[in-house]
């Protein structure tokens, strides 16, 4: 990964609407802005596509094998081994065996619910030689799991006006808690562009009403477009900016690994519930799961 793809930040800008937020004002008040500065690097901003490719290349370089599958059919577990039945793109069915299976398939993956199915059978069939969880009968999401949703766009620096309309600087790392209840908007400067977005919690009942004690508002394309217009002075539809959306896995503080299936990253709900950042915890949880797998293999 080239150094030009990275941008290091030593200052974070925190914004809010102030007291008028309770009356429905969703525009940051510059008088409420707080800037946190440090001589040390607070964070490094990377382009995910290139960062992910870099991580994959490093993994393959030490001998890992990459196998693309079409779908998961079932997971089976015994006291000493776990099996996963998969279907390849050509329709072939294959069963893979290992001491430990690491589920790192993100917030939209199936391993979390498959693992919940194994846990339910483990409690109900305490002395069974094998327990099995199938995708055709996926259980509900585990009670500890919560979900967020974010929309983001990339806007090249060259498309920005000479001065940003809301008074921000193009190189500011901004967390803006004004545009949405139960979430925030952001400006993340990268190597040659700004990543602009909005994200928030998704109530478990799927509505935009009250979830537990927090009022959540919906993340929509219209919200992203109006926020980008307000902060950057750019119309996304006119500049043909790339817009993408993704769910975020939350609630991982309530996840307790059981058996031989370990979850990592978004699959384990380990996204930071305040910032939505998940790379750090994904790497750390992946390292912990790999360490457990190596210990299990050595013991067996």
C-alpha positions, 0 to 999 in steps of 0.5 A: 500500500502506497504512502500516498494512500494514507493521511495521518491526523493529529487533530480531531474536530468535534461538533454538535448543534448545541441546545437547539438540537432538542428543537430539531436543529440539525446543523453544527454550531461553530461556537460549540466546536471542540478541537483536540490536538496532539503531537502524536498521531491520533489515527491514520486514514486509509483507503479500504479497498487498498488496505484490504488488498494489502492485508490479503497479500500479506496473508497469502505471502505466509502460506494461507490459501484463499478459497471463494465459496458460493454459500454456507450450507451447515456447520457441525461441531463435536468435542474435538473438531468443527466442520463447515459444509460449503457450496462452491461457485460451480455447484460442488459441495465440500466439507472442511474440517478444523479444530477452530472455525473463525467467523469473520464474515461481517455484520451481514454474514451468517456465522453469527447466527449459525454459532447461535444455533450451535449454542442453542443445541449445546444447551439443549443436547448436552451429551450429543456427539455432534451438534449442527446448525444449518443456514436453511434454519437460521436462528434469530440474531443473538440477543446481544447483537445490535446493528448500525447503518452508514452511508458514505461518499468520496469527493475528490479535493479537486471538486471542492469550492475554494472555501467550504460553506460550513467553515470546515477545512478540507484536511479537518477530521470531523465528527459532527453529532448535529445531523442525526439523532443516534448517530453522527456525520463525518468528514474524513480526509484521505490521500486525494479525497474526502470521505463524507458520510452519516451513520447511526444506530438501527433500532432492533424493531427496524423502525426509526422510533425509540430504541431502548432509551435512545431516539434514533433517526433514519440514515437516508440517501437524502440525508447524505446528499443534504449533509454533503451539500451543507458541509462541502458545497457539492451536489453528489448527483452532479459530480457522480460521486461514489456512494456506498452503504454498509451495516455495522456490527455492534453489541460485542461487549455482550458476546461470550465465545463458546465452543469451537466457532469464534467470531471476530470483527463486525461479525462479533459486534465489535464496532466502536458504538460511538465512532463506528470504527471497526478496523482496530477491533477486527484486527485485535479480535482476529489475532485473539481468535487465531491465537486460540486456534493455534493453542487448540491445534497444539493441544489436540 
